[in-house]
Amino acid sequence: MPKRQILIGVAFALGLFLVAGYTIDNRGFHSGIYGILGSLLLMAAYLGTFWPQIKAGDRHARRLACLLAVLLALIIILNIAEAVLA
C-alpha cells in the first residue's frame, strides 16, 4: 500500500474519533477543539482521496469539497461566536 493511502486512512479514522467531541445538550450544539480538529482531518481525508478528480475539474467532487469547507467554516464561526457571547 502506498504511504499516501495509509496517511489518508489514518486521517479519516482519527477524524471520525475526534468528531465525537461534538455534543448536543439542552443548551444546544457545542464543539470543542477536538471536534474542529476532527472535522479538519475528515476534510483533509476527503481532499486527499478525491484530489485527482478535483484537479481534473470534476464538478461534483469540487462542489462537494466547497460545501464541506463552508460547513466547517460555519462550525468554526459559530464556535467563536458562542465563546464570545458566553
Backbone bond lengths (Angstrom), bond angles and torsions (degrees), N, CA, C in turn:
res aa  C-N    CA-C-N  psi(-1)  N-CA   C-N-CA  omega(-1)  CA-C   N-CA-C  phi
1 M - - - 1.450 - - 1.522 109.47 -
2 P 1.301 116.07 136.00 1.465 118.76 177.54 1.541 111.42 -66.80
3 K 1.305 114.48 150.61 1.459 120.75 -179.31 1.533 111.33 -59.94
4 R 1.332 116.44 -33.50 1.476 121.35 -179.16 1.530 111.21 -62.78
5 Q 1.335 116.95 -42.91 1.458 120.33 179.25 1.522 111.70 -65.71
6 I 1.303 116.75 -37.95 1.462 120.34 178.19 1.522 110.17 -64.73
7 L 1.335 117.48 -44.37 1.467 120.52 179.28 1.520 111.88 -63.54
8 I 1.336 116.92 -39.79 1.466 120.11 178.53 1.522 110.18 -65.35
9 G 1.335 117.07 -41.36 1.460 120.93 178.04 1.515 112.46 -63.82
10 V 1.326 117.09 -41.77 1.464 121.19 178.15 1.529 110.34 -65.74
11 A 1.328 117.21 -41.68 1.471 120.50 178.27 1.523 110.55 -62.34
12 F 1.330 117.28 -41.43 1.459 120.76 179.11 1.525 111.20 -64.92
13 A 1.339 117.17 -47.63 1.464 120.68 -178.53 1.528 111.26 -64.38
14 L 1.315 117.06 -44.28 1.462 120.81 178.90 1.524 110.93 -66.38
15 G 1.331 116.61 -37.28 1.463 120.77 177.00 1.509 111.70 -62.66
16 L 1.326 117.44 -43.80 1.470 120.45 177.24 1.519 111.42 -61.89
17 F 1.322 116.57 -40.01 1.466 120.62 178.72 1.521 111.17 -65.12
18 L 1.326 116.98 -42.38 1.464 120.49 -177.12 1.525 112.97 -75.81
19 V 1.325 117.76 -24.82 1.461 119.88 178.25 1.522 110.32 -64.37
20 A 1.315 116.90 -17.89 1.465 120.47 175.77 1.531 111.34 -63.82
21 G 1.330 118.04 -6.69 1.456 122.09 176.52 1.521 112.85 -71.51
22 Y 1.325 117.22 -10.69 1.463 120.75 176.34 1.523 109.12 -77.75
23 T 1.315 116.71 136.90 1.455 120.37 177.50 1.518 109.72 -131.03
24 I 1.308 114.92 150.04 1.453 121.80 174.89 1.523 106.24 -124.14
25 D 1.310 116.07 122.75 1.455 119.71 177.16 1.525 108.95 -134.71
26 N 1.315 116.86 -167.99 1.466 119.95 -175.94 1.526 112.67 -68.73
27 R 1.327 118.87 -15.27 1.467 121.21 178.56 1.523 112.27 -93.09
28 G 1.335 117.20 -9.64 1.451 119.14 178.58 1.509 112.60 132.02
29 F 1.308 115.16 -158.23 1.462 124.26 -175.73 1.520 108.62 -101.21
30 H 1.312 117.29 125.69 1.462 121.45 -177.81 1.521 109.66 -129.41
31 S 1.290 115.93 148.14 1.460 120.04 172.96 1.511 108.18 -141.24
32 G 1.285 114.50 146.86 1.445 120.16 176.60 1.515 109.69 -102.31
33 I 1.309 114.73 -166.59 1.461 120.06 -179.92 1.520 110.53 -65.45
34 Y 1.340 116.86 -31.33 1.461 119.50 179.72 1.522 111.51 -66.48
35 G 1.305 117.86 -38.90 1.450 120.91 177.80 1.513 111.99 -64.34
36 I 1.323 115.85 -40.74 1.468 119.93 178.76 1.531 110.52 -68.02
37 L 1.332 117.08 -42.66 1.467 119.65 177.39 1.525 111.08 -62.85
38 G 1.334 116.72 -38.86 1.459 119.92 176.94 1.510 111.98 -63.12
39 S 1.324 116.28 -41.06 1.465 119.89 177.82 1.526 111.22 -64.75
40 L 1.327 116.52 -40.16 1.468 119.97 177.66 1.527 111.25 -64.05
41 L 1.336 116.55 -39.71 1.457 119.36 178.65 1.530 111.80 -67.19
42 L 1.343 116.57 -38.53 1.462 119.22 176.55 1.520 110.81 -64.93
43 M 1.319 116.55 -39.28 1.465 120.67 177.68 1.532 110.18 -64.26
44 A 1.321 116.63 -42.85 1.465 120.58 178.69 1.525 110.76 -64.47
45 A 1.324 117.60 -38.99 1.463 120.64 178.27 1.529 110.64 -65.24
46 Y 1.327 117.07 -40.80 1.466 119.90 177.70 1.522 110.94 -63.22
47 L 1.333 115.78 -47.70 1.463 119.24 179.86 1.524 111.78 -63.30
48 G 1.334 116.70 -38.52 1.453 119.62 178.63 1.516 112.78 -66.59
49 T 1.319 116.25 -36.34 1.463 120.19 -179.55 1.518 111.67 -71.52
50 F 1.321 117.04 -43.80 1.456 121.12 -173.84 1.520 113.78 -103.71
51 W 1.335 117.84 17.77 1.457 120.60 -177.83 1.533 113.15 -60.04
52 P 1.338 119.46 -41.57 1.474 117.50 178.29 1.536 112.50 -61.23
53 Q 1.339 117.68 -38.67 1.457 119.94 178.52 1.524 111.31 -68.92
54 I 1.319 116.94 -39.86 1.466 120.72 179.42 1.523 109.69 -65.42
55 K 1.317 116.41 -43.89 1.461 120.73 -179.61 1.533 111.69 -65.96
56 A 1.341 115.87 -31.55 1.464 120.25 179.36 1.522 111.82 -77.13
57 G 1.325 118.16 -10.95 1.456 121.23 176.34 1.514 114.58 98.20
58 D 1.334 117.77 20.69 1.461 120.72 177.86 1.526 109.40 -66.31
59 R 1.335 115.92 116.50 1.469 120.67 -175.21 1.517 112.13 -64.07
60 H 1.321 117.37 -38.86 1.464 120.51 -177.48 1.532 110.98 -64.36
61 A 1.330 117.26 -48.34 1.468 121.13 -179.31 1.527 110.75 -65.15
62 R 1.322 116.75 -40.20 1.471 120.33 179.93 1.529 111.23 -66.91
63 R 1.335 116.66 -42.18 1.461 121.01 179.76 1.523 111.02 -64.56
64 L 1.331 116.82 -41.07 1.460 120.25 178.68 1.526 111.19 -66.90
65 A 1.330 117.50 -38.32 1.465 120.70 177.01 1.525 110.58 -63.60
66 C 1.316 117.71 -41.25 1.473 121.12 177.88 1.526 110.75 -65.26
67 L 1.326 117.08 -40.80 1.464 120.66 178.46 1.520 111.09 -63.07
68 L 1.324 117.18 -43.76 1.461 120.45 177.51 1.529 111.50 -63.29
69 A 1.315 117.40 -39.94 1.464 120.94 179.10 1.529 111.02 -65.49
70 V 1.325 117.41 -39.93 1.466 121.11 178.56 1.529 110.44 -65.79
71 L 1.332 117.23 -42.35 1.467 120.01 177.98 1.523 111.75 -63.98
72 L 1.311 117.35 -39.68 1.458 121.03 177.23 1.523 110.96 -64.86
73 A 1.329 117.08 -42.42 1.466 120.59 177.32 1.527 110.88 -63.03
74 L 1.320 117.38 -38.96 1.464 121.06 177.87 1.522 110.97 -63.28
75 I 1.311 117.33 -42.51 1.469 120.88 177.89 1.521 110.34 -61.61
76 I 1.317 117.43 -43.43 1.466 120.78 -179.52 1.524 110.97 -65.80
77 I 1.330 117.10 -42.58 1.466 120.84 179.13 1.530 110.91 -63.81
78 L 1.311 117.26 -42.73 1.469 120.71 178.04 1.525 111.67 -65.49
79 N 1.316 117.21 -36.02 1.470 120.74 175.69 1.521 111.67 -63.20
80 I 1.326 115.96 -43.69 1.474 119.97 179.14 1.529 110.19 -65.86
81 A 1.321 116.19 -42.70 1.478 119.69 179.09 1.517 111.04 -62.49
82 E 1.327 117.48 -39.81 1.457 120.48 178.88 1.533 110.98 -65.16
83 A 1.333 116.81 -39.98 1.462 120.40 -179.94 1.536 111.08 -67.50
84 V 1.326 116.68 -37.82 1.470 120.50 -179.11 1.531 110.63 -71.09
85 L 1.318 116.71 -40.48 1.461 120.48 -176.52 1.525 113.52 -80.97
86 A 1.321 117.86 -14.23 1.472 120.14 -178.15 1.504 112.18 -79.12
